[in-house]
Amino acid sequence: MQISSVWGRACGLTRTVVEGVRFDETTKAIVVSVRPDARARSRCGRCGRRSAGYDRGAGRRRWRGLDAGTTRVFIEADAPRVRCRVHGPTVTQVSWARHGVGHTRDFDAMAAWLVVRTSKSATCQLLRVAWRTVGSIVTRVNSDVEAVVDRLDGLRRIGIDEISYKRGQRYLIVVVDHDTGRLVWAGPGRSEAALNVFFDELGDQRAAEITHVSADMADWIAKTVARRAPNAVRCADPFHVVAWAIEALDIERRRAWNRAKGRKAPQSPGRRGRTTGDSRQIARSRYALWKNPDDLNGRQRQQLDWIAKTDPKLWRAYLSKKDSATSSPPEDNKAETPSTVGSLGLVDHNSNRSSTSQRRSRDTAKRSKRTSNTASHKDSSNPPTPRSDSSQESPTDSTAHNPSSPSQCSPSAATHHNSHTETDPHIQQESHISKPLCVKWFVLGRVGSRPMSNIGRGV
């Protein structure tokens, strides 16, 4: 194969004759001299119609091609003009580049591919072009794609959301297709008028074929979708569902911290006082409540174990956040108790290694049991004195309800704790979630009745 054919293949040239290849010392670039063959000669650069010659134009021109390693490559050819019956005097058409552009089609395709998969700044540095040049390339490639592909055809399940760009209150409305996972439309604004532009381009007939629309709870989206796509089921996308659940969980965590014991007033103006006891434990469990259960470490699992046994209300809020990932709200009539910690796998029952707090709890339980046995042996000759109901609990039972005792998570202890919780109205009342969380789950309850499992990922 001749060197001219090799460079023709490397530069993606079709219907072109390679005249020669040289290295330009001035620009430090490879220059490939070409000319169109007889079939592609004397055609209008705008419509492609064969036309009569007009003049030689501005002489020879260069088009930037794909780089050969770190060396730039240019395609050089004559650019005469023809007299088109429609467009008048026009530069002749070339097969390797668009009309009026200084880059080849392969260069434009590479730039557009990089912009989709990386940042615009990185594309400029890699291809050694200006910022505005990349924007012009994207506009040209998008125009060619829209001429042959209808992005709005066959939409059934879509997602609508807005994103901010630059500084200030500047937003773009984006619409994605959940079936293909691709962006199908984007427009400036964040209002009903801006969203109506999308439905105007979609048309009433295709809008009636949309079955599901996932979005946040913005009023301008809900009103527009209800009016323009009446057959669509409006759903909340998983991203906003989880975000709402985390927000409600953090509100409940702060309330639990305010109710807990161990808070200290600031020692001096402008200085925060340190917390102790339960308040300190809740403050340090912030990231444990936020993280996914699979990403928890040993210490964070112990923190959740402690919350489950000491604060049923906060634990209920955590379970609600955990269930929000599947968009199925928990049953409000079932109060979660600390005995569910073992079933959720937050504590390793098969572990042979015990933490320091667990060993101390066992030692305390053994000492209290020996003390109670000694006291009962000394007082065996004395008649028993009546005790109140609160004092009839044995030392072993009090140890079972100790928040730091690991026996709380054993199956037997779980059964005993279930029976105690069912008869304790205070624990059942505290197990209900707070009002802000109920408001969130009222929304999630409405979403849970929708077929969210078929929607796919949100925007």
C-alpha positions as a LaTeX table, in Angstrom:
\begin{tabular}{lrrr}
\hline
Residue & $x$ (\AA) & $y$ (\AA) & $z$ (\AA) \\
\hline
Met1 & 0.00 & 0.00 & 0.00 \\
Gln2 & 1.36 & 3.43 & $-0.96$ \\
Ile3 & 2.04 & 6.15 & 1.58 \\
Ser4 & $-0.72$ & 8.29 & 0.10 \\
Ser5 & $-3.30$ & 5.56 & 0.70 \\
Val6 & $-2.12$ & 5.13 & 4.28 \\
Trp7 & $-2.58$ & 8.81 & 5.04 \\
Gly8 & $-5.94$ & 8.79 & 3.28 \\
Arg9 & $-7.14$ & 6.01 & 5.57 \\
Ala10 & $-5.59$ & 7.61 & 8.67 \\
Cys11 & $-7.29$ & 10.97 & 8.02 \\
Gly12 & $-10.66$ & 9.41 & 7.14 \\
Leu13 & $-10.66$ & 10.79 & 3.59 \\
Thr14 & $-13.29$ & 9.52 & 1.14 \\
Arg15 & $-13.69$ & 10.45 & $-2.54$ \\
Thr16 & $-10.35$ & 12.21 & $-2.22$ \\
Val17 & $-6.97$ & 11.90 & $-3.89$ \\
Val18 & $-3.87$ & 12.37 & $-1.70$ \\
Glu19 & $-1.26$ & 14.38 & $-3.59$ \\
Gly20 & 1.51 & 14.39 & $-0.99$ \\
Val21 & 2.52 & 14.60 & 2.68 \\
Arg22 & 5.10 & 16.96 & 4.18 \\
Phe23 & 6.17 & 18.36 & 7.53 \\
Asp24 & 5.82 & 22.12 & 7.92 \\
Glu25 & 8.70 & 23.49 & 10.00 \\
Thr26 & 6.95 & 26.79 & 10.58 \\
Thr27 & 3.81 & 25.39 & 12.24 \\
Lys28 & 5.47 & 22.14 & 13.43 \\
Ala29 & 2.64 & 20.16 & 11.87 \\
Ile30 & 2.03 & 17.47 & 9.25 \\
Val31 & 0.35 & 18.78 & 6.11 \\
Val32 & $-1.53$ & 16.37 & 3.82 \\
Ser33 & $-2.19$ & 17.84 & 0.37 \\
Val34 & $-5.39$ & 16.47 & $-1.24$ \\
Arg35 & $-7.95$ & 17.20 & $-3.94$ \\
Pro36 & $-11.52$ & 15.94 & $-4.48$ \\
Asp37 & $-11.97$ & 13.25 & $-7.08$ \\
Ala38 & $-14.09$ & 13.68 & $-10.21$ \\
Arg39 & $-17.32$ & 12.60 & $-8.49$ \\
Ala40 & $-17.04$ & 15.18 & $-5.64$ \\
Arg41 & $-15.73$ & 18.06 & $-7.72$ \\
Ser42 & $-17.63$ & 21.30 & $-8.56$ \\
Arg43 & $-20.47$ & 20.93 & $-6.07$ \\
Cys44 & $-22.15$ & 23.63 & $-4.00$ \\
Gly45 & $-20.91$ & 23.67 & $-0.43$ \\
Arg46 & $-24.41$ & 24.29 & 0.97 \\
Cys47 & $-26.75$ & 22.02 & $-0.99$ \\
Gly48 & $-24.29$ & 19.67 & $-2.76$ \\
Arg49 & $-25.75$ & 20.39 & $-6.20$ \\
Arg50 & $-23.28$ & 20.21 & $-9.10$ \\
Ser51 & $-22.72$ & 23.71 & $-10.45$ \\
Ala52 & $-20.56$ & 25.60 & $-12.91$ \\
Gly53 & $-17.28$ & 27.11 & $-11.81$ \\
Tyr54 & $-17.13$ & 30.75 & $-10.71$ \\
Asp55 & $-13.49$ & 31.55 & $-9.72$ \\
Arg56 & $-10.47$ & 30.12 & $-7.87$ \\
Gly57 & $-11.59$ & 31.59 & $-4.57$ \\
Ala58 & $-9.07$ & 32.57 & $-1.88$ \\
Gly59 & $-6.52$ & 29.94 & $-2.87$ \\
Arg60 & $-5.50$ & 26.92 & $-0.85$ \\
Arg61 & $-7.02$ & 26.30 & 2.59 \\
Arg62 & $-6.21$ & 24.11 & 5.58 \\
Trp63 & $-8.52$ & 22.07 & 7.80 \\
Arg64 & $-7.44$ & 20.81 & 11.23 \\
Gly65 & $-7.55$ & 17.01 & 11.47 \\
Leu66 & $-6.97$ & 14.51 & 14.24 \\
Asp67 & $-3.50$ & 14.71 & 15.75 \\
Ala68 & $-0.85$ & 12.11 & 14.98 \\
Gly69 & 0.29 & 11.52 & 18.54 \\
Thr70 & 1.44 & 14.94 & 19.77 \\
Thr71 & 1.83 & 16.41 & 16.28 \\
Arg72 & $-0.99$ & 18.35 & 14.69 \\
Val73 & $-2.26$ & 17.30 & 11.25 \\
Phe74 & $-3.78$ & 19.61 & 8.62 \\
Ile75 & $-5.61$ & 18.77 & 5.40 \\
Glu76 & $-4.67$ & 21.21 & 2.62 \\
Ala77 & $-6.59$ & 21.67 & $-0.64$ \\
Asp78 & $-7.79$ & 24.30 & $-3.12$ \\
Ala79 & $-11.06$ & 26.08 & $-2.33$ \\
Pro80 & $-12.56$ & 27.37 & $-5.61$ \\
Arg81 & $-16.08$ & 28.77 & $-5.84$ \\
Val82 & $-19.01$ & 27.62 & $-7.97$ \\
Arg83 & $-22.13$ & 29.46 & $-9.14$ \\
Cys84 & $-25.08$ & 27.69 & $-7.50$ \\
Arg85 & $-28.54$ & 28.32 & $-8.91$ \\
Val86 & $-29.94$ & 28.59 & $-5.36$ \\
His87 & $-27.16$ & 30.01 & $-3.19$ \\
Gly88 & $-25.14$ & 31.94 & $-5.76$ \\
Pro89 & $-21.31$ & 32.02 & $-5.59$ \\
Thr90 & $-20.33$ & 29.46 & $-2.96$ \\
Val91 & $-17.16$ & 27.63 & $-1.97$ \\
Thr92 & $-17.10$ & 24.11 & $-3.34$ \\
Gln93 & $-18.04$ & 21.17 & $-1.16$ \\
Val94 & $-15.39$ & 18.92 & 0.41 \\
Ser95 & $-16.08$ & 15.47 & 1.75 \\
Trp96 & $-13.84$ & 15.67 & 4.82 \\
Ala97 & $-15.35$ & 18.81 & 6.42 \\
Arg98 & $-18.57$ & 20.78 & 6.79 \\
His99 & $-19.17$ & 23.98 & 4.88 \\
Gly100 & $-17.51$ & 27.06 & 6.35 \\
Val101 & $-15.66$ & 25.12 & 9.06 \\
Gly102 & $-11.92$ & 24.88 & 9.71 \\
His103 & $-11.98$ & 21.34 & 11.20 \\
Thr104 & $-12.57$ & 17.93 & 9.68 \\
Arg105 & $-15.61$ & 15.85 & 10.51 \\
Asp106 & $-13.49$ & 13.39 & 12.48 \\
Phe107 & $-12.07$ & 16.22 & 14.59 \\
Asp108 & $-15.57$ & 17.52 & 15.34 \\
Ala109 & $-16.75$ & 14.05 & 16.28 \\
Met110 & $-13.83$ & 13.57 & 18.65 \\
Ala111 & $-14.42$ & 16.95 & 20.33 \\
Ala112 & $-18.14$ & 16.25 & 20.79 \\
Trp113 & $-17.40$ & 12.80 & 22.25 \\
Leu114 & $-14.93$ & 14.27 & 24.75 \\
Val115 & $-17.34$ & 17.00 & 25.84 \\
Val116 & $-19.99$ & 14.41 & 26.67 \\
Arg117 & $-17.61$ & 12.29 & 28.75 \\
Thr118 & $-15.32$ & 14.89 & 30.30 \\
Ser119 & $-15.19$ & 18.59 & 31.10 \\
Lys120 & $-15.01$ & 21.29 & 28.50 \\
Ser121 & $-11.74$ & 22.59 & 29.93 \\
Ala122 & $-10.10$ & 19.18 & 29.60 \\
Thr123 & $-11.30$ & 18.96 & 26.01 \\
Cys124 & $-9.75$ & 22.33 & 25.21 \\
Gln125 & $-6.40$ & 21.32 & 26.69 \\
Leu126 & $-6.32$ & 17.92 & 25.02 \\
Leu127 & $-7.27$ & 19.11 & 21.53 \\
Arg128 & $-5.47$ & 22.46 & 21.87 \\
Val129 & $-8.43$ & 24.55 & 20.79 \\
Ala130 & $-10.24$ & 27.55 & 22.29 \\
Trp131 & $-13.26$ & 27.42 & 24.59 \\
Arg132 & $-15.59$ & 29.00 & 22.03 \\
Thr133 & $-14.35$ & 26.61 & 19.36 \\
Val134 & $-15.53$ & 23.62 & 21.39 \\
Gly135 & $-18.94$ & 25.26 & 21.81 \\
Ser136 & $-19.24$ & 25.80 & 18.05 \\
Ile137 & $-18.26$ & 22.19 & 17.38 \\
Val138 & $-20.92$ & 20.88 & 19.77 \\
Thr139 & $-23.54$ & 23.07 & 18.09 \\
Arg140 & $-22.63$ & 21.74 & 14.62 \\
Val141 & $-22.61$ & 18.10 & 15.66 \\
Asn142 & $-25.90$ & 18.47 & 17.52 \\
Ser143 & $-27.53$ & 20.07 & 14.49 \\
Asp144 & $-26.48$ & 17.16 & 12.29 \\
Val145 & $-27.77$ & 14.62 & 14.83 \\
Glu146 & $-31.13$ & 16.35 & 15.22 \\
Ala147 & $-31.54$ & 16.37 & 11.44 \\
Val148 & $-31.60$ & 12.57 & 11.31 \\
Val149 & $-32.67$ & 11.55 & 14.86 \\
Asp150 & $-35.89$ & 12.52 & 16.65 \\
Arg151 & $-35.01$ & 12.48 & 20.35 \\
Leu152 & $-38.64$ & 12.98 & 21.40 \\
Asp153 & $-39.96$ & 9.97 & 19.51 \\
Gly154 & $-41.24$ & 7.02 & 21.54 \\
Leu155 & $-41.14$ & 8.68 & 24.98 \\
Arg156 & $-43.08$ & 6.72 & 27.59 \\
Arg157 & $-41.37$ & 7.20 & 30.97 \\
Ile158 & $-39.50$ & 10.45 & 31.48 \\
Gly159 & $-37.86$ & 12.39 & 34.30 \\
Ile160 & $-37.97$ & 16.18 & 34.70 \\
Asp161 & $-35.64$ & 18.24 & 36.87 \\
Glu162 & $-33.68$ & 21.48 & 36.84 \\
Ile163 & $-29.98$ & 22.20 & 37.27 \\
Ser164 & $-28.16$ & 25.46 & 37.98 \\
Tyr165 & $-25.24$ & 26.74 & 35.93 \\
Lys166 & $-22.79$ & 29.60 & 36.28 \\
Arg167 & $-23.47$ & 32.07 & 39.08 \\
Gly168 & $-26.75$ & 33.48 & 40.22 \\
Gln169 & $-30.22$ & 32.09 & 39.68 \\
Arg170 & $-29.63$ & 30.52 & 36.27 \\
Tyr171 & $-31.31$ & 27.20 & 35.63 \\
Leu172 & $-31.81$ & 24.64 & 32.88 \\
Ile173 & $-34.73$ & 22.24 & 32.65 \\
Val174 & $-33.56$ & 18.76 & 31.67 \\
Val175 & $-35.73$ & 15.87 & 30.50 \\
Val176 & $-34.39$ & 12.31 & 30.40 \\
Asp177 & $-35.79$ & 9.08 & 29.00 \\
His178 & $-35.85$ & 6.41 & 31.73 \\
Asp179 & $-36.04$ & 3.60 & 29.17 \\
Thr180 & $-32.80$ & 4.58 & 27.43 \\
Gly181 & $-31.17$ & 6.61 & 30.21 \\
Arg182 & $-30.38$ & 9.48 & 27.81 \\
Leu183 & $-30.97$ & 13.21 & 27.88 \\
Val184 & $-33.66$ & 14.07 & 25.33 \\
Trp185 & $-34.29$ & 17.78 & 25.92 \\
Ala186 & $-32.86$ & 20.77 & 27.77 \\
Gly187 & $-33.97$ & 24.39 & 27.90 \\
Pro188 & $-33.33$ & 27.53 & 29.93 \\
Gly189 & $-35.61$ & 28.56 & 32.79 \\
Arg190 & $-37.39$ & 27.04 & 35.75 \\
Ser191 & $-41.08$ & 27.81 & 35.34 \\
Glu192 & $-44.27$ & 26.59 & 33.73 \\
Ala193 & $-43.60$ & 28.68 & 30.63 \\
Ala194 & $-40.16$ & 27.13 & 30.21 \\
Leu195 & $-41.53$ & 23.59 & 30.61 \\
Asn196 & $-44.33$ & 24.31 & 28.15 \\
Val197 & $-41.69$ & 24.77 & 25.47 \\
Phe198 & $-40.80$ & 21.09 & 25.81 \\
Phe199 & $-44.41$ & 19.96 & 25.54 \\
Asp200 & $-44.95$ & 22.26 & 22.55 \\
Glu201 & $-42.09$ & 20.55 & 20.74 \\
Leu202 & $-43.37$ & 17.15 & 21.86 \\
Gly203 & $-46.92$ & 17.74 & 20.66 \\
Asp204 & $-50.24$ & 16.79 & 22.23 \\
Gln205 & $-50.41$ & 13.40 & 20.54 \\
Arg206 & $-47.05$ & 12.19 & 21.82 \\
Ala207 & $-47.61$ & 13.84 & 25.21 \\
Ala208 & $-50.73$ & 11.73 & 25.65 \\
Glu209 & $-48.62$ & 8.58 & 25.18 \\
Ile210 & $-46.42$ & 9.34 & 28.22 \\
Thr211 & $-47.24$ & 6.93 & 31.03 \\
His212 & $-44.95$ & 8.02 & 33.89 \\
Val213 & $-43.24$ & 11.26 & 34.86 \\
Ser214 & $-40.74$ & 11.34 & 37.73 \\
Ala215 & $-39.83$ & 14.70 & 39.28 \\
Asp216 & $-39.59$ & 16.52 & 42.57 \\
Met217 & $-42.61$ & 18.06 & 44.28 \\
Ala218 & $-42.27$ & 21.44 & 42.54 \\
Asp219 & $-45.67$ & 22.99 & 41.84 \\
Trp220 & $-44.70$ & 24.32 & 38.42 \\
Ile221 & $-43.77$ & 20.81 & 37.26 \\
Ala222 & $-46.87$ & 19.15 & 38.75 \\
Lys223 & $-49.28$ & 21.69 & 37.25 \\
Thr224 & $-47.72$ & 21.58 & 33.80 \\
Val225 & $-47.57$ & 17.77 & 33.69 \\
Ala226 & $-51.18$ & 17.48 & 34.88 \\
Arg227 & $-52.34$ & 19.82 & 32.13 \\
Arg228 & $-50.13$ & 18.75 & 29.22 \\
Ala229 & $-49.77$ & 14.99 & 29.97 \\
Pro230 & $-53.06$ & 13.96 & 31.60 \\
Asn231 & $-52.47$ & 10.22 & 31.17 \\
Ala232 & $-49.10$ & 10.20 & 32.94 \\
Val233 & $-48.63$ & 8.99 & 36.49 \\
Arg234 & $-46.63$ & 11.53 & 38.49 \\
Cys235 & $-43.94$ & 9.97 & 40.68 \\
Ala236 & $-41.15$ & 11.20 & 42.93 \\
Asp237 & $-37.71$ & 10.14 & 41.76 \\
Pro238 & $-35.56$ & 8.14 & 44.22 \\
Phe239 & $-32.99$ & 10.92 & 44.58 \\
His240 & $-35.48$ & 13.36 & 46.11 \\
Val241 & $-37.17$ & 10.62 & 48.14 \\
Val242 & $-33.92$ & 9.72 & 49.88 \\
Ala243 & $-32.99$ & 13.40 & 50.26 \\
Trp244 & $-36.27$ & 14.13 & 52.02 \\
Ala245 & $-35.87$ & 11.14 & 54.29 \\
Ile246 & $-32.34$ & 12.19 & 55.27 \\
Glu247 & $-33.51$ & 15.73 & 55.94 \\
Ala248 & $-36.34$ & 14.50 & 58.16 \\
Leu249 & $-33.96$ & 12.11 & 59.95 \\
Asp250 & $-31.55$ & 14.94 & 60.71 \\
Ile251 & $-34.41$ & 17.02 & 62.16 \\
Glu252 & $-35.36$ & 14.14 & 64.43 \\
Arg253 & $-31.71$ & 13.63 & 65.43 \\
Arg254 & $-31.41$ & 17.26 & 66.50 \\
Arg255 & $-34.61$ & 16.96 & 68.51 \\
Ala256 & $-33.30$ & 13.83 & 70.17 \\
Trp257 & $-30.10$ & 15.68 & 71.01 \\
Asn258 & $-32.12$ & 18.51 & 72.59 \\
Arg259 & $-34.10$ & 16.03 & 74.71 \\
Ala260 & $-31.10$ & 13.96 & 75.76 \\
Lys261 & $-29.25$ & 14.37 & 79.04 \\
Gly262 & $-25.74$ & 15.70 & 79.24 \\
Arg263 & $-26.01$ & 19.02 & 77.45 \\
Lys264 & $-23.89$ & 21.83 & 78.88 \\
Ala265 & $-24.33$ & 25.57 & 78.51 \\
Pro266 & $-21.50$ & 27.50 & 76.87 \\
Gln267 & $-18.83$ & 28.40 & 79.39 \\
Ser268 & $-18.24$ & 31.82 & 77.84 \\
Pro269 & $-19.82$ & 33.90 & 75.06 \\
Gly270 & $-18.74$ & 32.66 & 71.66 \\
Arg271 & $-17.49$ & 29.31 & 72.98 \\
Arg272 & $-19.33$ & 26.03 & 72.76 \\
Gly273 & $-19.65$ & 23.83 & 75.79 \\
Arg274 & $-18.94$ & 20.12 & 75.55 \\
Thr275 & $-21.71$ & 17.61 & 75.83 \\
Thr276 & $-21.60$ & 14.38 & 77.84 \\
Gly277 & $-23.68$ & 11.24 & 78.29 \\
Asp278 & $-26.56$ & 10.52 & 75.94 \\
Ser279 & $-26.30$ & 13.89 & 74.23 \\
Arg280 & $-22.72$ & 13.17 & 73.28 \\
Gln281 & $-23.60$ & 9.75 & 71.90 \\
Ile282 & $-26.35$ & 11.21 & 69.69 \\
Ala283 & $-24.09$ & 14.00 & 68.46 \\
Arg284 & $-21.43$ & 11.49 & 67.42 \\
Ser285 & $-23.92$ & 9.22 & 65.61 \\
Arg286 & $-24.65$ & 11.73 & 62.88 \\
Tyr287 & $-22.72$ & 10.01 & 60.10 \\
Ala288 & $-23.80$ & 6.56 & 61.27 \\
Leu289 & $-27.41$ & 7.58 & 60.69 \\
Trp290 & $-26.63$ & 9.04 & 57.27 \\
Lys291 & $-24.54$ & 6.22 & 55.82 \\
Asn292 & $-25.86$ & 3.15 & 54.05 \\
Pro293 & $-26.02$ & $-0.01$ & 56.19 \\
Asp294 & $-23.46$ & $-1.76$ & 53.98 \\
Asp295 & $-20.91$ & 1.04 & 54.49 \\
Leu296 & $-21.01$ & 1.09 & 58.29 \\
Asn297 & $-17.94$ & 0.21 & 60.29 \\
Gly298 & $-17.89$ & $-1.55$ & 63.66 \\
Arg299 & $-18.08$ & 1.59 & 65.76 \\
Gln300 & $-20.97$ & 3.01 & 63.76 \\
Arg301 & $-22.89$ & $-0.25$ & 64.08 \\
Gln302 & $-22.51$ & $-0.02$ & 67.84 \\
Gln303 & $-23.81$ & 3.54 & 67.74 \\
Leu304 & $-26.93$ & 2.42 & 65.88 \\
Asp305 & $-27.31$ & $-0.46$ & 68.32 \\
Trp306 & $-27.23$ & 2.03 & 71.20 \\
Ile307 & $-29.83$ & 4.28 & 69.50 \\
Ala308 & $-32.14$ & 1.33 & 68.90 \\
Lys309 & $-32.13$ & 0.48 & 72.60 \\
Thr310 & $-32.32$ & 3.98 & 74.06 \\
Asp311 & $-34.30$ & 6.16 & 71.62 \\
Pro312 & $-37.08$ & 4.28 & 69.75 \\
Lys313 & $-38.30$ & 7.50 & 68.14 \\
Leu314 & $-34.94$ & 8.26 & 66.50 \\
Trp315 & $-34.55$ & 4.60 & 65.58 \\
Arg316 & $-37.93$ & 4.67 & 63.87 \\
Ala317 & $-36.81$ & 7.69 & 61.85 \\
Tyr318 & $-33.66$ & 5.82 & 60.82 \\
Leu319 & $-35.68$ & 2.83 & 59.62 \\
Ser320 & $-37.89$ & 5.20 & 57.60 \\
Lys321 & $-34.81$ & 6.64 & 55.89 \\
Lys322 & $-33.55$ & 3.15 & 55.21 \\
Asp323 & $-36.85$ & 2.08 & 53.65 \\
Ser324 & $-36.96$ & 5.19 & 51.45 \\
Ala325 & $-34.33$ & 3.67 & 49.14 \\
Thr326 & $-37.00$ & 1.28 & 47.85 \\
Ser327 & $-39.75$ & 3.96 & 47.84 \\
Ser328 & $-41.95$ & 1.82 & 50.08 \\
Pro329 & $-43.05$ & 3.60 & 53.30 \\
Pro330 & $-42.98$ & 1.62 & 56.54 \\
Glu331 & $-46.15$ & 0.47 & 58.23 \\
Asp332 & $-47.13$ & 3.14 & 60.73 \\
Asn333 & $-49.17$ & 0.76 & 62.84 \\
Lys334 & $-46.16$ & $-1.39$ & 63.71 \\
Ala335 & $-43.83$ & 0.17 & 66.26 \\
Glu336 & $-40.24$ & $-0.89$ & 65.82 \\
Thr337 & $-38.57$ & $-1.90$ & 69.07 \\
Pro338 & $-34.92$ & $-2.31$ & 69.96 \\
Ser339 & $-35.35$ & $-6.06$ & 69.56 \\
Thr340 & $-35.24$ & $-5.60$ & 65.78 \\
Val341 & $-31.56$ & $-4.74$ & 65.92 \\
Gly342 & $-30.52$ & $-8.35$ & 65.75 \\
Ser343 & $-32.78$ & $-9.14$ & 62.81 \\
Leu344 & $-31.34$ & $-6.21$ & 60.85 \\
Gly345 & $-27.82$ & $-7.46$ & 61.32 \\
Leu346 & $-26.50$ & $-4.39$ & 63.08 \\
Val347 & $-24.76$ & $-6.55$ & 65.70 \\
Asp348 & $-22.56$ & $-9.55$ & 64.97 \\
His349 & $-23.84$ & $-12.33$ & 67.25 \\
Asn350 & $-21.26$ & $-14.83$ & 66.03 \\
Ser351 & $-18.29$ & $-12.67$ & 66.83 \\
Asn352 & $-16.02$ & $-14.11$ & 69.52 \\
Arg353 & $-14.35$ & $-10.79$ & 70.21 \\
Ser354 & $-16.17$ & $-8.42$ & 72.57 \\
Ser355 & $-15.64$ & $-4.74$ & 72.98 \\
Thr356 & $-14.54$ & $-3.12$ & 76.21 \\
Ser357 & $-18.02$ & $-1.78$ & 76.95 \\
Gln358 & $-19.54$ & $-5.22$ & 76.53 \\
Arg359 & $-17.04$ & $-6.81$ & 78.89 \\
Arg360 & $-17.70$ & $-4.11$ & 81.46 \\
Ser361 & $-21.45$ & $-4.69$ & 81.13 \\
Arg362 & $-21.03$ & $-8.41$ & 81.76 \\
Asp363 & $-18.80$ & $-7.78$ & 84.78 \\
Thr364 & $-21.34$ & $-5.33$ & 86.20 \\
Ala365 & $-24.14$ & $-7.86$ & 85.70 \\
Lys366 & $-22.16$ & $-10.59$ & 87.49 \\
Arg367 & $-21.32$ & $-8.34$ & 90.46 \\
Ser368 & $-24.92$ & $-7.19$ & 90.83 \\
Lys369 & $-26.11$ & $-10.79$ & 90.72 \\
Arg370 & $-23.63$ & $-11.87$ & 93.41 \\
Thr371 & $-24.63$ & $-8.90$ & 95.59 \\
Ser372 & $-28.32$ & $-9.72$ & 95.26 \\
Asn373 & $-27.71$ & $-13.38$ & 96.12 \\
Thr374 & $-25.72$ & $-12.41$ & 99.24 \\
Ala375 & $-28.38$ & $-9.95$ & 100.37 \\
Ser376 & $-31.15$ & $-12.51$ & 99.92 \\
His377 & $-29.17$ & $-15.09$ & 101.93 \\
Lys378 & $-28.67$ & $-12.68$ & 104.86 \\
Asp379 & $-32.31$ & $-11.60$ & 104.91 \\
Ser380 & $-33.76$ & $-15.09$ & 104.55 \\
Ser381 & $-34.69$ & $-15.21$ & 108.27 \\
Asn382 & $-36.54$ & $-11.86$ & 108.14 \\
Pro383 & $-40.12$ & $-11.67$ & 106.83 \\
Pro384 & $-40.40$ & $-10.17$ & 103.33 \\
Thr385 & $-41.52$ & $-6.62$ & 103.13 \\
Pro386 & $-44.03$ & $-5.52$ & 100.48 \\
Arg387 & $-42.52$ & $-3.73$ & 97.53 \\
Ser388 & $-43.98$ & $-1.52$ & 94.87 \\
Asp389 & $-44.49$ & $-2.72$ & 91.31 \\
Ser390 & $-41.47$ & $-0.78$ & 90.14 \\
Ser391 & $-39.23$ & $-2.63$ & 92.61 \\
Gln392 & $-40.45$ & $-6.13$ & 91.74 \\
Glu393 & $-38.12$ & $-6.35$ & 88.80 \\
Ser394 & $-35.24$ & $-8.74$ & 89.40 \\
Pro395 & $-31.62$ & $-7.64$ & 88.98 \\
Thr396 & $-31.34$ & $-9.92$ & 85.99 \\
Asp397 & $-34.28$ & $-8.18$ & 84.29 \\
Ser398 & $-32.81$ & $-4.77$ & 85.01 \\
Thr399 & $-29.59$ & $-5.91$ & 83.41 \\
Ala400 & $-31.51$ & $-7.02$ & 80.34 \\
His401 & $-32.84$ & $-3.48$ & 79.95 \\
Asn402 & $-29.44$ & $-1.90$ & 80.43 \\
Pro403 & $-28.61$ & $-0.01$ & 77.22 \\
Ser404 & $-24.97$ & $-1.08$ & 77.38 \\
Ser405 & $-25.68$ & $-4.78$ & 77.86 \\
Pro406 & $-25.03$ & $-7.00$ & 74.83 \\
Ser407 & $-27.62$ & $-9.54$ & 75.96 \\
Gln408 & $-30.26$ & $-7.18$ & 74.62 \\
Cys409 & $-29.58$ & $-8.48$ & 71.11 \\
Ser410 & $-29.81$ & $-12.18$ & 71.87 \\
Pro411 & $-32.89$ & $-14.06$ & 70.61 \\
Ser412 & $-34.11$ & $-14.79$ & 74.12 \\
Ala413 & $-33.65$ & $-11.22$ & 75.21 \\
Ala414 & $-35.43$ & $-10.04$ & 72.09 \\
Thr415 & $-38.46$ & $-12.15$ & 72.93 \\
His416 & $-38.52$ & $-10.84$ & 76.49 \\
His417 & $-38.16$ & $-7.27$ & 75.31 \\
Asn418 & $-41.02$ & $-7.63$ & 72.84 \\
Ser419 & $-43.37$ & $-8.63$ & 75.60 \\
His420 & $-42.20$ & $-5.73$ & 77.75 \\
Thr421 & $-42.58$ & $-3.21$ & 74.93 \\
Glu422 & $-46.09$ & $-4.30$ & 74.09 \\
Thr423 & $-47.21$ & $-3.54$ & 77.63 \\
Asp424 & $-45.35$ & $-0.24$ & 77.95 \\
Pro425 & $-47.46$ & 2.59 & 76.46 \\
His426 & $-44.61$ & 5.05 & 76.82 \\
Ile427 & $-42.37$ & 3.13 & 74.41 \\
Gln428 & $-45.21$ & 2.68 & 71.94 \\
Gln429 & $-45.92$ & 6.38 & 72.01 \\
Glu430 & $-42.27$ & 7.31 & 71.56 \\
Ser431 & $-41.93$ & 4.90 & 68.63 \\
His432 & $-44.05$ & 7.10 & 66.38 \\
Ile433 & $-42.15$ & 9.40 & 64.08 \\
Ser434 & $-42.27$ & 13.16 & 64.48 \\
Lys435 & $-44.57$ & 15.50 & 62.62 \\
Pro436 & $-42.04$ & 16.64 & 59.98 \\
Leu437 & $-41.21$ & 13.03 & 59.22 \\
Cys438 & $-44.90$ & 12.19 & 59.00 \\
Val439 & $-45.32$ & 14.98 & 56.47 \\
Lys440 & $-42.49$ & 13.55 & 54.40 \\
Trp441 & $-43.86$ & 10.05 & 54.60 \\
Phe442 & $-47.32$ & 11.29 & 53.67 \\
Val443 & $-45.75$ & 12.26 & 50.37 \\
Leu444 & $-43.80$ & 9.01 & 50.19 \\
Gly445 & $-46.96$ & 7.08 & 50.97 \\
Arg446 & $-48.58$ & 8.58 & 47.91 \\
Val447 & $-45.53$ & 7.73 & 45.89 \\
Gly448 & $-45.44$ & 4.20 & 47.26 \\
Ser449 & $-48.80$ & 3.48 & 45.67 \\
Arg450 & $-47.29$ & 4.26 & 42.28 \\
Pro451 & $-45.31$ & 1.69 & 40.26 \\
Met452 & $-41.96$ & 3.30 & 41.13 \\
Ser453 & $-40.07$ & 0.06 & 40.55 \\
Asn454 & $-40.67$ & 0.45 & 36.83 \\
Ile455 & $-39.50$ & 4.04 & 36.64 \\
Gly456 & $-35.79$ & 3.43 & 36.89 \\
Arg457 & $-33.31$ & 5.94 & 38.22 \\
Gly458 & $-34.31$ & 9.53 & 38.72 \\
Val459 & $-32.81$ & 12.57 & 37.12 \\
\hline
\end{tabular}
